[in-house]
Amino acid sequence: MKNRSAEIRLDGKLLQKYASEPLVEILKFYRLLVFAWWSGNGDMHLKNFSLLVDEQGLVRLTPAYDLVCTRLVIANDPLALPVMGKKDNIDRKLWLKFAEYCRLPERIASRVLDAQAAAVTEAASLIDRCFLPAEHKAQYRQLIEERSAQLTPTAE
């Protein structure tokens, strides 16, 4: 592909074109991308997303995999796939712009962003209980707190 910045846009368009239930699959895709960014996963590539024809002949997005925080081992790791041409400094406004591009209604996109931002407390609790070294736990908590703040409506 000549223009890497078009990759993520292209995938939203492919879901619109080929998925049996485009809005459902675009919503899944959107949630995955928001989560990948929020959790510090800079390694989400197009190869991590596939369409599958199920037993009923429905074309759906495959389940997610490779959902890891690369930011803890690669400092300032940007997203592998750009969102509307950007790999970093992504905020609520840009996520809403991407949702609009994918023809995902703003009210639905806003709910996704609000829910992800609200997950910060539960995520911090999980981080506190995991087996990461204390320094990495602190870095991970800070990351999700910062990204949650970027998703709040006041971040616009």
N, C-alpha and C positions, 0 to 999 in steps of 0.2 A: 504494500500500500504506500503510495507516495506521501501522503500527509498523515502522520501519526496522530495529530490532534483531532482528526476526523474519526478515529477508530471508535471511540465511545459513542459518538453520535450515530455512527453507522450501525452499531449494534442495537440501539434503541429503534432505529428505522427497520432493521431486519426483524425485530420482534413484532413491530406493527404489521409487517408484510407477511410473515410466515407463521406466527403463533396462532393457535386455534382460538385462544382467548387473549388477544393482545393486551388489553388493559391489565388483566391479572398478571401476565408475565412481565410486563413493563414495571408494574408495581414491585414484583419480586426482585427484578433487576435493580431498580432504584434503591430498594432497601439494602440489598447486598453492597452496592457501591457506597452508599452513605455509611454503612457499618464498616466497610473496609477502610475508608478514610478516617472515620471516628476512632477506630481501634488501632490506627497506626500501621495498617497493612499497605505498604508501598509496592507489594509484589503481585497485585491483581492484574493479570494480563488477559487478553482475549481468549487465550487457551484455557483459562479457568471457567469459561462460560460456553455452554453447549445447548443446543436444542435437541430434544429427543421425541420420537414418535412413540407414544405408549400403546398398550394393547387395544385400546379403543380407537386408535388412529389420531388421537389429539397430539398436537405439537406443543411441547412445554419446555420451559427452561429446566435444565437438570439441577439437582441439588447442589448446593455450594460446597466447596472444599478449599483447602489451602487458606483458611482464615486465621492467619497468624499476625502477630505484631512484629513487623520487621524493624520498626523504629528503635527498638531496644538494642539491636545489634548493628544497625546502620544508622548513624546519627543523621538527622535531617533528611531521611529517606522520603522523597516525594512519591506521589502516586505513579505507577507505571502507565496507567491510562489517564490521559488528561480529561478533565471535566470542562466542557466548553472552552477547550484550549489551554486550561490552566492545570498545573500539577501540584501547586502549593498555593497558600493564601486563599483557600477556598472557604466560603462562608455561606450563611443561609440564603442570601440573595442569589448567589451563583447556583446553589442547589435548586432553588425555585425556578431559575432561568432554565436549567437543564430539564427539570420536570416539564416545563412548558414546551420545550423543544421536543420532548418525547410524547407530548400530548397527554400528559398526566395532569388531571385537574389540580389546581393550586391548593384547594382545601385538603385533598388527599395527600399531596406532597408535604404540606404543612404539618399534618398529623404524623407523618413518618418522621419528620425532623424533630417535632416536639417529643415524640415517644423516644427517639434515640437520645436526645438531650436529657430526658427524665431518667434514663437508665444509668446515669452516672453514679448514683448512690449504691445501687445493687452491684454495679461493675466494680466499684471501689472495694466493696465488701468481698467480692470474689478474688480480687487482686490481693487483698490482705491475707486471704487464706491459701493462696497458691504457693508453689515451691520456688518462686523466683527469689534471688537475693534481695535484701532490703533496699539496696540502691535502685535496682530495676523496678521494684514495686513502687517506689516513690516516683520514678520517672513515668511509669505507666499511669499512675493516678493523676499526675500533673497533666499528661497528655489528654486523657479523657475529660478532665475538668476544663481544660482550655478549649477543646473541640466542642464540648457540650455548650460552653458559653457562646461559641461561634454559631451554634445552631439556634439559639434563642431568638425570638422576634426582635429583641432590643439590639441584637448584633447587626441588624440591617442599618 
